[in-house]
Amino acid sequence: MKVVFAGTPEFAAVALRALLDAGFDVPLVLTQPDRPAGRGMQLQASSVKQVAIAHGIEVLQPLSLRMDAKDPERAAQARAAHERLLATDYDVMVVAAYGLILPRSTLDIKPCINIHGSILPRWRGAAPIHRAIEAGDAETGVTIMEMEEGLDTGPMLLMERIAIEDADTTASLHDRLAALGGRMIVDALRRMEQGKLVAVPQPEDGVTYAAKIGKEEAKLDWSLPAVDLERKVRAFNPFPGAHGQAGASTVKIWRAEPADGQGRPGQLLSADAQRGIVVACGAGALRLTELQKPGGKRLAAAEFLKGFSFDGLSFE
């Protein structure tokens, strides 16, 4: 079976490596254009492009796949990509966290199936891993689905569930789901080759949307209950990184846990090596266990306090 692969970040790269390791022929990869990254803001290839180059696979990086795009450059790139797809000998397109909308013109060329990091129809959209942790879900998983023009609305082909552990961050859960998605897409394509892949419509009930994470969400609202804030800290680790404003300093909070205590939301109930850094919330309190000051490193609370004083400060 010949597979065109469309994806961009590491979540997708894991799946591409799994397909290649399983012996599938991948003649063409689509991924997002190179983006500035790092302190020097130099152009950096996506994780998927790096895998493709390492295996000598042709890479396309159009700004859009919509041939009717208003911007002439985007429309021209879309037409070129469409022509290349038509000229490519392949059986199925596999999509994982690509980041571009696939228009009907692309979906109609060959079957398109997607690796989605949630138990559909819960958490359709851009940030299913973050939102599952933030909402306090007990489990999540991966759904392999047929693609259609709606947002993650297509029929389901395979689904597997995993528990969300109490200590899971988006980073740790991402890695587990990426590995699961890689294994499942190999299984799905082998079943497809054998004619044993059955599509099941998504349930109409239980639809939720995982909106893209905005940087402005990362500032913690201390009027919320401590349990909610602890989930946000885990959900926004590693991006965009939860933070609070302590005086003139923006302090990133990488790990935290609910604690006993009462006070005005944002009030420092303790900030010492013995009792730890404990902040009052709308209900309960939050013990901050890993923090980072501007320009500093991520540090355990006791180490952080050696170089940062909370005297007279509260969190805003």
Secondary structure, DSSP 4 states (H G I P E B T S, - for coil): -EEEEEE-SHHHHHHHHHHHHTT-EEEEEE-PPPEEETTTTEEE--HHHHHHHHTT-EEE--S-S-TT-SSHHHHHHHHHHHHHHHHS--SEEEEES--S---HHHHTTS-EEEEESS-TTTTEES-HHHHHHHTT-SEEEEEEEE--SSTT-SPEEEEEEEE--TT--HHHHHHHHHHHHHHHHHHHHHHHHTT----BPPPSSS--EEPPPPGGGGB--TTSBHHHHHHHHHHTTTTT--EEEETTEEEEEEEEEEE----STT-EEEEETTTEEEEE-SBSEEEEEEEE-TTS--EEHHHHTTS---TT--B-
